[in-house]
């Protein structure tokens, strides 16, 4: 008689396969590098900063771009009647008499920091990198203005520039001779007087950044250049400076950002008027004032944003090219 009992081999094979898969899953879970607590922690570490960045940086940025096409005064909600197209930009470029002086002053600020203040900071860093006597003291002295806020720096230099009681006019004997110079009241020279005050802080900042980069340069490179008969100047420009390329890019970006975001010192002295007009001050005066021209102030902010994107894109492209 034929055996009609079904074979149990396929069932047992399927059970064995399921048991093996379950065991493999348990092993993978057992030997995973990240626990559930680690995963939650990673989500929080990435998600919270990303959320804050979107809410506090990109949210207001996109809102400013949208508001730049409106005549919104900051009261009530934005409706379709508030949208005026490019009228804010048209008036800013052709009818607003303060825009081009402020734009020019920002360019002067950028040129001054780029070609005067930043090279001075780099030069001081090179001198202090030679481990001269009293290097720590010099570093502290030059870096001290950096820890001060720009508001405090503005007050300090405002006292220095005072026509009668200020240190500068008294030091040059201008008070006794009666030939007083109104450093901050004369629109022909007050911008450069403020740039000197801003450089006092900026030079120390660049010095510390560049000095940190110089400390990371391999000493053997300088020794090899010295053996080949190169002078210190030739060694710096032909060996050290190319090696410092990443730091140089960072310094260029920092200098551009410092110049474009200039506000505090000029506003403390005379609210950014009478020769000290800057784009950042125009944004403040139009957006936060009795006129409440939030839409027009946002248009100026967008122009400043577009100008600021240049060094930011340069920095990101340089960084991505280096890591690629």
C-alpha positions as CSV (number, residue, x, y, z in Angstrom):
1,X,0.0,0.0,0.0
2,X,1.3,3.5,-0.9
3,X,2.2,5.8,1.9
4,X,-0.4,8.6,1.8
5,X,1.2,10.6,4.8
6,X,2.5,13.9,3.5
7,X,6.2,14.4,3.8
8,X,7.4,16.6,6.7
9,X,10.7,17.5,5.1
10,X,9.5,20.7,3.3
11,X,7.8,22.0,6.4
12,X,10.9,21.3,8.5
13,X,13.1,23.0,5.9
14,X,10.8,26.1,6.0
15,X,10.9,26.2,9.7
16,X,14.6,25.9,9.8
17,X,14.9,28.7,7.2
18,X,12.6,30.9,9.3
19,X,14.6,30.1,12.4
20,X,17.9,30.9,10.7
21,X,16.5,34.2,9.4
22,X,15.2,35.1,12.9
23,X,18.6,34.2,14.5
24,X,20.4,36.3,11.9
25,X,18.1,39.3,12.6
26,X,18.7,38.9,16.3
27,X,22.5,38.8,15.7
28,X,22.3,42.0,13.6
29,X,20.3,43.7,16.3
30,X,22.7,42.4,18.9
31,X,25.8,43.6,17.2
32,X,24.5,46.9,15.8
33,X,26.8,49.9,16.5
34,X,23.9,52.3,17.3
35,X,21.4,51.7,20.0
36,X,17.9,53.3,20.0
37,X,19.2,55.9,22.5
38,X,22.1,56.8,20.1
39,X,19.7,57.1,17.2
40,X,17.4,59.4,19.2
41,X,20.4,61.5,20.3
42,X,21.6,61.8,16.7
43,X,18.2,62.9,15.5
44,X,18.1,65.6,18.2
45,X,21.7,66.7,17.5
46,X,20.9,67.1,13.8
47,X,17.3,68.0,13.9
48,X,17.3,70.7,16.6
49,X,20.1,72.9,15.0
50,X,18.6,72.3,11.5
51,X,15.2,73.4,12.8
52,X,16.6,76.5,14.5
53,X,18.6,77.4,11.4
54,X,15.5,77.1,9.2
55,X,13.4,79.2,11.7
56,X,15.9,81.8,12.6
57,X,18.0,82.2,9.5
58,X,16.3,81.0,6.3
59,X,12.8,81.8,7.4
60,X,13.5,85.5,8.0
61,X,15.6,85.6,4.8
62,X,12.9,84.2,2.6
63,X,10.4,86.5,4.3
64,X,12.6,89.5,3.6
65,X,12.7,88.5,-0.1
66,X,8.9,88.3,-0.2
67,X,8.4,91.5,1.7
68,X,10.8,93.4,-0.6
69,X,8.1,93.2,-3.3
70,X,5.5,94.8,-1.0
71,X,4.8,98.2,0.6
72,X,4.0,96.6,3.9
73,X,4.4,98.9,6.9
74,X,4.6,96.3,9.6
75,X,1.0,96.6,10.7
76,X,-1.6,94.0,10.0
77,X,-1.2,91.1,7.6
78,X,0.3,91.1,4.1
79,X,-2.4,91.0,1.5
80,X,-2.4,91.0,-2.3
81,X,-2.9,94.8,-2.3
82,X,0.5,95.2,-0.6
83,X,2.4,93.7,-3.5
84,X,4.0,96.4,-5.7
85,X,6.4,94.4,-7.8
86,X,9.8,95.9,-8.4
87,X,8.8,99.5,-7.4
88,X,10.9,99.3,-4.2
89,X,14.0,98.3,-6.2
90,X,13.3,100.9,-8.8
91,X,13.0,103.7,-6.3
92,X,16.0,102.5,-4.4
93,X,18.3,102.5,-7.4
94,X,17.0,105.7,-9.1
95,X,15.2,107.9,-6.5
96,X,16.6,107.1,-3.1
97,X,19.5,109.6,-2.7
98,X,21.1,107.8,0.3
99,X,21.5,104.4,-1.3
100,X,24.5,105.0,-3.6
101,X,26.5,106.9,-0.9
102,X,25.9,104.1,1.5
103,X,26.8,101.5,-1.2
104,X,30.0,103.4,-1.9
105,X,30.8,103.6,1.8
106,X,30.5,99.9,2.1
107,X,32.9,99.4,-0.8
108,X,35.3,101.8,0.8
109,X,35.0,99.9,4.1
110,X,35.6,96.6,2.3
111,X,38.7,98.0,0.4
112,X,40.1,99.5,3.6
113,X,39.8,96.2,5.6
114,X,41.1,94.2,2.6
115,X,44.2,96.2,1.7
116,X,45.1,97.9,5.0
117,X,43.7,96.3,8.1
118,X,43.9,92.6,7.1
119,X,47.5,92.8,5.8
120,X,48.5,94.6,9.0
121,X,47.0,91.7,11.0
122,X,48.8,89.2,8.9
123,X,52.1,91.1,9.3
124,X,51.7,91.1,13.1
125,X,51.0,87.4,13.0
126,X,54.2,86.7,11.0
127,X,56.2,88.8,13.5
128,X,54.8,87.1,16.5
129,X,55.3,83.6,14.9
130,X,59.1,84.2,15.2
131,X,58.8,83.6,18.9
132,X,60.3,87.0,19.9
133,X,60.7,88.0,23.5
134,X,57.4,89.0,25.0
135,X,55.3,87.3,22.3
136,X,52.5,86.4,24.8
137,X,52.2,89.9,26.0
138,X,52.0,91.3,22.5
139,X,49.4,88.8,21.6
140,X,47.3,89.8,24.6
141,X,47.6,93.5,23.8
142,X,46.7,93.2,20.2
143,X,43.9,90.7,20.9
144,X,42.3,92.8,23.7
145,X,40.1,94.9,21.4
146,X,38.6,91.7,19.9
147,X,36.9,90.8,23.2
148,X,35.2,94.2,23.3
149,X,31.9,94.7,21.5
150,X,31.8,97.1,18.6
151,X,29.6,99.4,20.7
152,X,32.3,99.7,23.4
153,X,34.9,100.2,20.7
154,X,32.7,103.0,19.3
155,X,32.4,104.7,22.7
156,X,36.2,104.4,23.3
157,X,37.1,106.0,19.9
158,X,34.4,108.6,20.2
159,X,36.2,109.8,23.3
160,X,39.6,109.8,21.5
161,X,38.2,111.9,18.6
162,X,36.5,114.5,20.8
163,X,37.7,117.9,19.4
164,X,38.7,119.6,22.7
165,X,39.0,116.8,25.3
166,X,40.0,114.0,23.0
167,X,43.5,112.4,23.1
168,X,44.3,112.8,19.4
169,X,43.8,116.6,19.1
170,X,45.7,117.1,22.4
171,X,48.5,114.8,21.4
172,X,49.1,116.7,18.2
173,X,48.9,120.0,19.9
174,X,45.8,121.0,17.9
175,X,43.9,122.2,21.0
176,X,46.7,124.7,22.0
177,X,47.1,126.0,18.5
178,X,43.3,126.4,18.0
179,X,43.3,124.3,14.8
180,X,40.8,121.8,16.0
181,X,39.8,118.9,13.8
182,X,36.3,117.6,14.1
183,X,37.1,114.0,13.3
184,X,33.6,112.7,13.6
185,X,31.6,115.7,12.5
186,X,33.4,116.4,9.2
187,X,31.7,114.3,6.5
188,X,34.9,114.3,4.5
189,X,37.0,112.6,7.1
190,X,34.7,110.9,9.6
191,X,34.4,107.7,7.5
192,X,38.1,107.2,7.6
193,X,38.3,108.1,11.3
194,X,35.7,105.3,11.9
195,X,37.6,102.9,9.7
196,X,40.7,103.5,11.9
197,X,38.6,102.6,15.0
198,X,37.2,99.5,13.2
199,X,40.7,98.4,12.2
200,X,41.8,98.6,15.8
201,X,39.6,95.6,16.5
202,X,39.9,93.9,13.1
203,X,43.7,93.7,13.1
204,X,43.8,91.7,16.3
205,X,41.1,89.3,15.0
206,X,43.0,88.6,11.8
207,X,46.3,88.3,13.7
208,X,45.0,85.5,15.9
209,X,43.4,83.6,13.0
210,X,46.6,83.9,10.9
211,X,48.9,83.1,13.8
212,X,47.0,79.9,14.5
213,X,47.4,78.9,10.8
214,X,51.2,79.7,10.9
215,X,51.6,77.4,13.9
216,X,50.3,74.5,11.8
217,X,52.9,74.9,9.0
218,X,55.4,72.1,8.9
219,X,58.8,73.6,10.1
220,X,60.6,71.3,7.7
221,X,59.3,73.3,4.8
222,X,61.0,76.4,6.1
223,X,64.2,74.6,6.8
224,X,64.3,73.2,3.3
225,X,63.8,76.7,1.8
226,X,66.5,78.1,4.1
227,X,68.9,75.3,3.0
228,X,68.1,76.3,-0.6
229,X,69.2,79.8,0.1
230,X,65.8,81.5,0.2
231,X,65.4,84.6,2.3
232,X,62.6,85.0,4.9
233,X,60.5,87.1,2.5
234,X,61.0,84.5,-0.3
235,X,60.2,81.7,2.1
236,X,57.0,83.3,3.2
237,X,55.6,84.2,-0.3
238,X,56.8,81.0,-2.1
239,X,56.4,78.4,0.7
240,X,54.3,79.5,3.6
241,X,51.7,81.5,1.8
242,X,50.7,78.7,-0.6
243,X,50.5,76.2,2.3
244,X,48.2,78.7,4.1
245,X,45.7,78.8,1.2
246,X,42.7,77.5,3.3
247,X,43.4,80.0,6.0
248,X,43.8,82.7,3.4
249,X,40.3,81.9,2.0
250,X,38.8,82.1,5.5
251,X,40.4,85.4,6.2
252,X,39.1,86.8,2.9
253,X,35.6,85.7,3.8
254,X,35.8,87.0,7.3
255,X,37.1,90.4,6.0
256,X,34.3,90.6,3.5
257,X,31.6,89.8,6.1
258,X,33.1,92.2,8.6
259,X,32.9,95.0,6.0
260,X,29.4,94.2,4.8
261,X,27.9,93.9,8.2
262,X,29.4,97.1,9.6
263,X,26.9,98.9,11.7
264,X,27.6,99.4,15.4
265,X,30.4,102.0,15.3
266,X,28.9,104.2,12.7
267,X,25.4,104.1,14.4
268,X,26.8,104.9,17.8
269,X,28.7,108.0,16.6
270,X,25.9,109.8,14.7
271,X,23.2,107.2,13.8
272,X,25.0,106.7,10.4
273,X,24.4,110.2,9.0
274,X,26.5,113.0,7.7
275,X,29.0,110.9,5.8
276,X,28.6,107.6,7.7
277,X,25.8,106.1,5.7
278,X,25.9,102.3,5.4
279,X,23.5,99.8,3.9
280,X,22.9,98.2,7.2
281,X,22.0,101.5,8.7
282,X,19.6,102.3,5.9
283,X,17.9,99.0,6.5
284,X,17.5,99.8,10.2
285,X,16.3,103.4,9.6
286,X,13.7,102.4,7.1
287,X,12.4,99.2,8.7
288,X,12.5,100.4,12.4
289,X,11.4,104.0,12.3
290,X,8.3,106.2,12.3
291,X,7.8,105.6,8.6
292,X,7.9,101.8,9.1
293,X,8.9,101.1,5.5
294,X,9.4,97.4,6.1
295,X,9.0,96.5,2.5
296,X,11.5,99.1,1.3
297,X,13.9,98.2,4.0
298,X,13.6,94.5,3.0
299,X,14.6,95.5,-0.5
300,X,17.8,97.1,0.7
301,X,18.4,94.0,2.8
302,X,18.1,91.7,-0.2
303,X,20.7,93.8,-2.1
304,X,23.0,93.4,0.9
305,X,22.3,89.7,1.0
306,X,23.2,89.3,-2.7
307,X,26.5,91.2,-2.2
308,X,27.2,89.0,0.9
309,X,26.6,85.8,-1.1
310,X,29.8,86.3,-3.0
311,X,32.3,85.5,-0.2
312,X,30.1,82.8,1.2
313,X,29.9,81.0,-2.2
314,X,33.7,81.4,-2.5
315,X,34.2,79.9,0.9
316,X,31.9,77.0,0.3
317,X,33.3,76.2,-3.2
318,X,36.8,76.3,-1.8
319,X,35.8,74.0,1.1
320,X,34.0,71.5,-1.0
321,X,36.8,71.4,-3.6
322,X,39.3,70.7,-0.8
323,X,37.3,67.9,0.7
324,X,36.4,66.3,-2.6
